[in-house]
Amino acid sequence: MRLFRARILPLTLALAVTAPLAAPAAAAELSDVSGLYAESIQTLAQRGIIQGDGTGYYHPEEPLTRAAAASLLYEAFCLVPVFSMEAPAVTNEDGSQSEPVSKEFYSTATTVATLDAVLIPAAPDAVGTWAETIANTVLEARLMEPIDGAFQGDLTMSRSQFALAVMKAVYGADKEIDFLAQGQEDGLLPEELTLDDTVITRGEAALVLDTATKDLTIITTMSTSDIHGHMTPYTPSGSAIEVGGSARAAWLFQEAERCNPNTFILDGGDSPYNTDLANISLGKSSVDVMNAQGYDATVLGNHDFDYAFDNLLSLADRAEYAMLSANTYWKDGTYPEQFEPYIIKEVDGLKVAIVGLTDDGSKATTHFSNTQDIEFHDQWEVGQEVVAQADAEADVVILLAHLHGANNDVPTKIDGIDMEIGGGNDTFGRPLNIEDTVVVNPGGVGTCVNQTNLNVKDGEVLGYTFNQIILSSDVPEVEAVNDIIEDYQAELDAQMDEVIGQCASDIAWSSPLVRTQESPLGNLAADALRDYCDADIAIQNGGGIRAGLTAGDVTVGDIFAMLPFDNKVTLVEVTGQTVWDALENGVSGYPETYGQFPQVSGIKYTFDGSKPAGERIVSVTLADGTPLDMDGWYTLACNDFMCGGGDGYTMFNVLNPENSDGHNGETAVQELPGCKLVYRTNDYYRTVVSEYIKEQGSIAPVLEGRITILNPQSSDNALN
């Protein structure tokens, strides 16, 4: 293994070290090294993995403690620190204290509801000691297990226990294999040492670790996904802890690169837009920050197309990292020169291919005018072709796949991928081992960073070491990144601080709240739309609502956060049957949190969640209780995303995204049997909502029984 690092003094007997992270040190000169284990000890010392006791002695005959073992693993496998913190007490509205949360490790879940529990120390008895961060990191990586809920670093380890921990680090702790048998088969464990319950000495531990790692090349990947323009820390719904922040992520990236020069910083898509801070500069702020963070590559996600395609091309020119998408083409069949299907990087004589693949259904989830000049070719056909080409050129293939719910299907449909970084569904959790591919999910909205180390021997990936690191306030920050953010924030604040009205109480937002049920936010947005157009009915896709409101002043910035997309107000005339069909489309994804869920004004509807999609609507009435006339005509206000067929609203697709008249960027209009365009304005939806709040002065939207659900269903999934 061609690595040198010495960030800490891990194997001191006196344990005089007070901080777990220190500046790199020179290789230790050890005076008491001789005999059977001398070569391994000196090799590890030269690589900076062991430092002895600080006085020139290693004490190879002493038993290995759990704390010393954790240090060896931490250093040898280039782990980035996973910081822990005590979850703060939460006071409820009635003044009572919430029950203390229990420690939970990362699970594959689509929520950060357990965030506080995740951040609780995995090694509570190590808090305040030199081993605190090391122990927490190794336990979170699953290389060692707690004993009775504690680390118990003074206990010794057996030969088999230490060998097992090392093999978990090599092959992947999540795999269901006989680690010791596999290690012996691959020649990664010393033949001269019996791996039994005998207490292992420090010299024997050096032999085990040196044998396992001497021919390994470790490739570190630090990955994010679905950042959606979140560059500053925030407090997620359901948590009491502030998380996130690009400056914190940058510190972890720098730490990874200090630990291992063979490091790639990668993103799974949907990074440049969707917050005020990102949108105010049309994504330039996001790109400038990612440049400063040192990203190597990102893949184009569906929300990378939320602004004009020409703007995305300009961002690609601005980026100092590769924007990848093997299946995004101009309609004439040529490939945009600003992007790349894949790149090849070389580390320690190994060639690493990084491939990008975009969801071929992305046109349905972003504004049609932004993608009218391009096509997304079949993700599976192109994916197999391009991965095969990359695999022929490289030793290791990493796929950045922004394929939403199809991410886990990739290893069964595309051969030759060693590691997949999934994007589009904001999924947190441990890796999945599917076929011969390790699939990792880096979470979303800037909450965390994944470290996945690929362990390569003789050009073959043997396995991985993994940790998911929540960006809590304990993670240090890189000030150069903060400086960039602060400059853009000052520009934003000047425009966003204008107060436009008052909100009587907090109005909560979450993906399920606006995508599976009636929401006060949805009622507010739909009412503003219907009022502006003086329409009979208004329908707003729940996926277009991205933030809630708090009691007190409502500012321009609040509405930008609530409605971040550049959708424009459109009025159509539709039949009652078309309204019915639109509502069927809107609830077809229920109970999953798909964006097409219809928030409404001017009508009430009931649907049965247990019925098959397409047969769920039970009744629709106007606001006064009059049944919807299936043959009658109504004016209906919505946004031009929906009137371009977005989110499956093909029954509204009068703006016909596939046919441009070629003049001034305008789009040709088509008339459908049950839908006619009345007008499309140049007024942004969020501007209309802002003006509505100004006129009202004070708002207090509530649930009004506009949507009734029979036989409610539940789901844990979350999609964007």
N, C-alpha and C positions, 0 to 999 in steps of 0.2 A: 504494500500500500504506500503510495508516494505522497505522504502527507506529513507536515510538520506543524505542530501547534503546542503551545504550553500556556494556557490562559490562567491556570490555577496551580496551586501546590497541593495535589490531591492526596498523597500518601504519607502525610506526616504522622508520626506517632504521637507527638505532643499536641497536634491539632491546634497550632498557634494561629492558623489563618482565621481571620474574622470575616472576610468577604469572599463569596464564592467565585467572583470574576476578578481577574487581575490582568495586568499587562503581560504580553508574551515574554517568556523567559528563555534563556539559552538552555541547551541540552545539559542535563545534570551530569556532574562527574561523581560517580559513586565508588566508594572505597571498599565496600564489603561484598563485592560481586565476584564470585568464582564458582567453579564446579559446573554441574549439570545445567543450571538455568542461566548461567552468566551471559551467554550470547543473546538470549531472549530479553533479559533485563536491559542489557546495554542497547539493544535495538530499540526497545520501547522508550528508553531514556533519550536516545538520539532523535526519536520522532516527537519528543516532548510530551509523551503520554504519562510518564512517571517522573517524579522529581525527588524521590527519597524523602528524608525527614528534615531537610533544610540544612543539615550539617555534613552531608556527604555520605550518608548511610541509607541503605534500602531495607535492611533487616529481612532477607529473603526467607529465613526459617520461621519467622513469626506467622501466626495464623492470619488469614485474610478476613477482615470484618466486612459487614454489609456496606458500611460507609465507604471503605476503601474500594470495594467492588464496584459500587455505583460510580465512583470517580474514574476508575479504569474504563468502564463502559461509556461514560459521558465523554471522555477525551478521545478514546479510540474510534468511536463512531460519530465524531463531529457533531454532537447534539447542540442545538441552540437552546438557551435556557427557557424553561416554562415557569413563569412566575405565578405564585399563588397569592391569594389575599383573603382575609376574612370577609365573609358576606356581611354587609351592614344590617343592623336591625331595622325592620320596616314597621312604621307606625301606621295602623289602619285608620280609616276615617272616624271610627268611633273612639279612637285613642288607645286601643289595645295594640299589643305587639304581636306581630306575626310569629308563628311557630318557627324555631330555628330550622334552617334547611340542612339536609344531610349531604355528606360528600357523595358526588356522582362523577364517574369517569365519562369521557366522551362516548356518546352513542350515535348511531346513524339516525338522526332525527332532523326534521325540517323546521325546527323552532329553536329559539334561544330562551325558552321559558325556564330551562334548568341552568341558565348561565351562572347564576350565583352559586349553585351547588357544584358546578364544574370547577369554579375558581377556588373553592375551599382547598386548603393544603392537603395533598395526598399523604404527606409525611408530617403530621402535626407535631410530633415530638422532635423534629429536626428544625422547627421554626426558631430563628435566632441563633442557630449554630452555623459553622462554616459549611456544613453539608446541606443547608436548607434547599437551595435552588437545585443543586445536583440531585439530591434525593427525589425532589418533586418531579424533576424532568425525567429521570429514569423510571419512576413508578408510572407516570403518565404515558410513557412509551411502552409500558407493559413488559419491560425487560426483567423487572423484578416485581414481586407482589408484596403488599403490606402484610404485616403479621399482627393480627388482632387490632386492625385499624391504625397501626402505627408503623414507622419505618424500622425502629430498633436497630440503629446503625452500629451499635457495639457488639451485636451478636456475630458469631462467625458463620462462614458459609462452608458447605461441603464441596468436594470436587465436582460432583454431579450437578449441584445447584449452580455453581459458577459457570460450568460448561454449558448448562441449559440456557442461562441468561445470555451468554455470548452467542449461542446458536440462534436464539430468538432475534438478536440484533442483526445477524447475518441474513436469515431467511424471511423474517417478518413475523412478529409476535402473534398476528391474527390468523396465521395459517394453522390448519389442523393436520399436523404431521408429527412424526416421531423425530424431534429435533436432534437428539443425540445420535440416533441411527443414521439420519441424513448427513450429519456432520462427519461421522466416521466414514461413510460411503464416499463422500466428496474429499476426503483427506484433509479436513479442516480441524481435526482434533488430534492431539499427540498420541501416537501408539504406545509410547513408553509410560503413559500415566493411566492408571486404572481409575475410571470415573465412577467412584462409589460414594458412600456416605462419610468417608474420611474427611476430617477438616482440612481444607486446602490451605497451603502456605502461600505467602506472597510470591515466592519464587515459582511455585507450581502455577499460580495464576498468571504470571508473566509468560510462562511457556504456553499455556492454553490460549491466551490472547494473541501472542505473536504467531503461533501456528495458524490460527483462524484468519488473521488479517494481513499476513505478510505479502500475499499475492493478490490482495483485493485492491481494486480502484473504487473509491467511493465517489459517486456523483450526487451532489446535493441539489435538490430542487426546492425552492421556496415559492409557494403558489398561493394565489388569491383568485377570486372569481366573483362576478356579479357585484362589483363595488358600487355601481350606479352613481358615481360621482361623490360618494361619501369620503371626504378627505379629512374631516374634523371629528373629534370624539363626540359621542352622543350616548344617551341612555335608552336602551331598547324598551319597548312595552313589556311589562311583566318582570322587569329587573330593577334593582336599585343601584346597579353598578354602571358607571360610565365606561364605555368601551370604544374601540376604533381609533382611527387617526393614522394618516399616511406617514407622519413623522415617526410614530412608534414602529410601524411596519418597516420603515427605512432602517431603523436601528437594528432590527432583527436581520434584515438583509445584509447589512454591513458585518454583523457578528458572524453570520453564516460564511461570508466570503473570507473573513479573517481566519475562521476555523478551517475552511477548505476552499482553496482556490478553484476547485472544480465545481463551482456553484452556478446554477441557472435560476433566474428570477422570472417567473412565468405567470400569466393571467388567463383565466378561462372565459373572458368576454364580458360584455356589458359594463365597460369601465368608464366611458367618457362623459356620459350625460346623466340627467334625472334628479339632480339637486340644484338648488338656486346657485350655489357656488360653481357648479359645473356649467349650468345652462347659460349663465350671464355672459360667459365668454365663448359660448358655442363649443365647449369641450376643450378649449386651449388650456385652461387651468389644470384639468385632469392630465393632459399630455405632458405639460411642463413638470408637474409633480412626479409622474411616472418616469420621466427622463431623469429627474434628480434622484429617484429611488434606485435607478439602475436596472430597470426591467430589460430582459433580453427579447421577450416576445409576448404577444397576446393574440387571441383568436377573435375574429369578429363575431359578436353575439347579435341577436335580433335587435336589441336596443341600441346597438352602435349605428343603426339606421334611423334613429328617431329625429334626426335633422337631415337637411338636404345632403344628397350623396356627394355633391361637390365639396361640401364642408368636411365630410369624412375623408375624402381624398386629401384635402389640405391638412387635416390632422395627421394623416399617414406621412405626409411630407415633413411635418413638424417633429414627428416622433423619432427618437434615437433608438428605438427598438422596432422589431419586425411586427407588422400587422399581418396575420396569417389567415387565409381562408382558401382551401383548395377548390371549393365549389362555388365561388362567387365570380360571375362572368358578366361582361357586357352582353347585351342582347344580340349583338352581331357575332358572338362566339369568341371574341378576343378576351384576353385576361387583363384586368387593370394593372398597369405597371407599378402602381403605388403599393400593391400587396404582394405577398408571396405565398405559394401553396405550402412550402416547407423551407426550413433552413438547416444547414449542417454546421455543427460546431465540433471542434476537436479538443479533447482533454486527455493528457497523458497517453497519447497515441491511439485513443479511442475516438471514433466518430459518432456523434450523437445527432440524430435527426429529430427536429421538432416540427410537427405537422399540425395544421389548423383545419378544422371542419366546422362549418356553420349549418345550423338547422335549415333544411331545405324548405321548411314551411314558414320562414321568417317574414314573408310578405304579409301574412295574415295577422301579424302581431306588431306591425309598425305602420307608419303612415304611408299610404300607397304612393303618393307623389315622390317620396324619397327613394323608392325602388323601381320606378316605372321604366328606367333605362337599363336595368340589370336583371339577371336571372340567377336563381340558386339551383344548380344542377343537383341531381340525385345524390344524397349524402352517402348512401351505401355504395353505389357504383363508383363514384369518384373517390370515396374513401379507400376502398379496396385497391383501386388502381394506383393512387398516389402513395399510400402506405407501402405497397409492394415496391414501388420505385425507390422510396426513401430507404426501405429495409435493405435493398440491394446495394445501397451506397454507404450504409452506416452499420455500426455494431449495436447501437441502442436506439430504439424508436420511442419517442414520447408524443402522444397525441393530445392536443388541446381541443376538446370536443364540446362545443356549445349546442348540445342537442336536447336539452331539457329532459323530459321523461324517458328519452331513448338512450341516455348515456350508458346505462347498465347493459344495453343490448349490443354495444359496440364490440366487445370481445367475442361475441358469438357470431358476428356478421363480418368482421374485418380481422384477418390474420396478420401476425407480425408486429403487434403492439406490445411493448414491454410495460408501459405505464400510460394510463389515461387520466388526465385532469378534466373533470366534468364541470360544466357550467350551465346555467339557465334555470336551475331549480333551488338554488340557495340552500343546498343540503350540507349539514354539518356531520361530522362523525369519523369513525375509524375507516380504514381502507376496506374495500371489498376485493376478494380474490376470485376473479371470474376467468375461467379457462387458464391461460398462462399470463394474464394481464392483471396488474394491480391498479384498481380504480380508486382515485381519491377525490373527495369533494371538499373544496376549500371554503364552504360556508357562503356568506353573502354580506352585502352592504358594509364592507370594510370591518367586520367584526373580528376576524381572525386571519392567521397565516398558517398554512400547512408546510411542515418540513417533511420531505420524503427523500431519504437517501437510498439510492440504488447501489447495491453492492455487486460489483462486476468482477468476474474472474475469467481469464482467458477469453474475453470477448462475450461472455454469457452473463446475463443478469441472474444471480443466485437468489436474490430477495431484496428486502428493503428494511429500513428502520424509519419509524413514523412518529410524528407528534403534531397535534393541532394546538396552536398557541393563540389564546384569546388576547387581544390587544387591550389589556387592562391598564390602569394608571401606573402600575408598577413597572411597565416597560419603558425604558428611557426613550427620549426623542432626539431626532437629528434636527438641529436648529436651521440648517440650510433649507430643509424641506418646509419647516414652519414659516420661514421668511417668504417663500413663494406663496404659500397659502394665505398669509396675512396680507400680502399686497393685493391679491384678488379679493379677499374678504372686505378690505377697505372700499374697493370699487363697488362691491355688491351692496354693502351696508348703506351707502349713500342713496341707492335706488330703492332698497327694500324696506326701509324703516318708516315709510309713510303709513300713518294710521288711517284706515278706511272705514272702521266701524268697531262695534263692540260685540263680544260673544258672551252670552249669559252664563255659560258653563262649559266645562271641558267636553269636547266631542271626540271620542276615541276613534283611532284608526288601527286596523290590522288587516292583513290580507283576507282572512275569513270574514271579518265584519262587513267588508264591501263586496265580497265575491261569492257569498253563499246565503245572504239574508238582507232584509231591509236595513238600511243604515241611515241615521240622521244626516251624515255627510252626503250620501246619495240623494236624499230628499232635497237638501239644500242645493246641490249642483243641478239636479233636474228641474227644480222649481225656477231657478235663475234662468235656465235655458228656455223653458216654456214661456216665462214672462217676457224675455227679450224678443222672442219671435211671435208672441201672442198666438201660440199654437194650441191645438186641442190636447196634444200629448207630447211628452218629452221622454226620451230614453237615453240613459248614460251608461256606457259599459263600466262596470265596477273596477276593472283593471286600470282605468285612466285616473283613478283617485288614489293618491300615494301618501297622504299624510293627514293627520287630524288637526283640530284647532283647540286652543286652550282658552280658558275663561279670561276675559279682559280685552285689551286692545287686539284688533285684527289688523294686520299689516299687509302690504303688497307682498312681502316675502312669504307670509303664511299661505297666501293663495297660490303663489308660485310653487311652494312645496306640495300643496294639496293637488294641484293640477299642473304637473311639470311639462306636459307634452304640448307641442305647438299645434294643437288641433283647432280648427276654425268652425264656427257655427254654420250649420246647414239646415235648411228647411225643405222637407219633402211632403208630398201629398200621397197618402197610402190608403189602401183598403183595410177594412177590419181584419180580413184574412191575413194580410201582410203583417199587421201588428201581432196577430196570434202566432204566425210563423216566426217572427222575430223573437218573441218571448220564448218559444220552444227552443230556438237556437241558444238563447241566453241562459236557460236553465239546463241545457243538455250536458254540461260538464259537472253539474252538482252531484255529489258533495265536494268534488275537488275544487280547488280555488283558482279556477280559470277566469281570465279577464273579461269574458263576454257576459258575465252575470249582469242582468238588467236592473239598474236602479231607475225608478220611474216617477213621473209627475202627470197628473190628469187622468190616471187610470189606477185601478187596483186589480191584482191578479192572484190566483191561487194555483199552486202546482203540487203534484204528488211526487215526493222524492223517491218513492219506491218503484215508480213506473219506469219503463224503458225510455231512453232518450228519444225525443220526437213524439212522445205520447204523454207528456207530463202535465201540460196546462189543463186545468180543470175548468176554470172560469175566468173571464175578463169583464170588468165593468168600468164605465166612466166614473169620474170622481163623485157624481151625484147618484150613483147606484144603477144607472141605466146600462143594460147589457150591451156589450160591443156588437155593433151591426157588422156582420162578416162581409156584407156586400156594400156597406156604406164607405164613404171617403172621409178621411180625417187629415188635418195638417199635423205633422210630426216633426219636432225639432230634435236634432242629434248633432254629432260632430262629423266632420268630413272624413275622419278615419273610418267610421262605421259606414258612411255613404260611399266609401271606396271598397266595401266588402270586408273590412278589417274585423277580426275576431269572429269570422264566420257569418257576418251579417250580409250575405250575398243578396238577400231580398231587398236591401237598400242600395245596392251597388249601381247607382245612377251615374256615378262619376267615372266608371269604367277605366280602371287603372291601366289596362293593357292597350289602350288606343289613345295616343296623343296626337293632337292636330298640328303639333310642331310650331305653334305660334306663342311666343312669350311665356312658354312653360305652362300654358293652360291645358287642361285635360278635356278631352271630348266627353260629351254627355250622351248617355243612352237612356231610353225610357223603357221601363219594365212593365209587365202587365198590371202589377199592383202597386207601382211606385213611380212617381214623377217628381223630378227636381223642380222646386219652386225658386229657390235661390241658394247660392253658396256665398257667404260673406267673407270679408277679409279680417273679421274680428276674431281674435283668439278667445277660446272658451274661458280661459282664466280671467281675461279682461271683462267679459260679460258678467262673471260671478263677482268680480271686484266691484263693478258698477252697481250690481244688484244689492250688495251689502252696504254700499254707500247710500243708496236710496232708502234702504230699510233702517239704517242707523244702528240698530241693534238686532241681533239674530239669536234665535233659540230653537233650532230645529230639533224635532223629537220623532220617535216612532209613531206612525199614524195608522198602522194596519194596511199599508199599501200592498204588502207582500205577505201572503199566508202560505205556510208550508205544511202539507199533510205528510205524515210518516217521515219525519226528518231523519236524515242519515248523517254519518260522521266520517271524517277522513283526517289522516295525519299529513297529507301531502300539501305542498305549497309550490306553485309555479308562477313564473313571471313572464 
